[in-house]
Amino acid sequence: MSDESTPATRADLEFLKNELLERIKRSETTLLREFRKWAISFDSRFHANQTLVEGFSERMVSLEERVSDLERRL
């Protein structure tokens, strides 16, 4: 487009359409990349917490067994 006072031609509109589609595509790609980074980080934290909880569960079972043994002795 040469100037704001002249009407847009089909070529101008096609150029703007392609420019807009390209910007949308770049935005989508950027968002998806950032979301993937977040998802990988979240997955890592989730698995670390899951391991920690499993460890606590094992300790809890062990403590429950010890308490049961003590209660039987009484």
N, C-alpha and C positions, 0 to 999 in steps of 0.2 A: 504494500500500500504506500502510495507516494505521499499523500497528505490527508488530513482529516476531513477536508471539505469536499474531496472527490468521492463518489460512491465506490463501494467495494466491488471488485469484479469476481467472477467465479474462481479465477486463479487465486485471488487474495483470500477468498473464503476457504478454498481448498488448502492453501498454505496454513491458515490459522487453525483449521481443523486438524491437520497433521501435526502442527506444533502442540496443540492442546493434547492430542492423543499421546504424543511422545512424553510430555510432561506427566501425564497421568501414569503412563507405564513406568517412568523413572520413580515416581512417588510410590507406586505399588511395590516395585522392586526394593526400594529403600526400606519401606515398612516391613516387608517380609523378611529381609535380612536382619533387621533389628529384632523382630519378633523371634526369629530363629536363635539369635544370640541369647535372648532372654530365656527361651525355652531350654536351651542347653544348660545355662546357668541354673535354672530352676530344677531341672532334672538332676543335676549334680547335687544340689542341696537336698533334694528330696531323698535321693539314695543314701546320702550321708546320714540324714535323720532317721531313715528306715533302719539302717545298720545300728544306730544308737538305740533305738527303741527295741530292736531285737535283743541287743545286749542287756537292756533293762529287764526285758521279759524273762530271759534266761536266769538272771540274778533273782528275780521275783519267784520263779519256780523253785530255785534252790532254797531261798529263804522260807517259802511255804512248806517245803519238805522238812526243813530243820525244825520249824515251829510245830509241825505235826508230830515229828519224832519226840520233841520235848513234851507235848501235850499227852502223848501216849504213856510216857514215863511217869507222869504225875498221876 
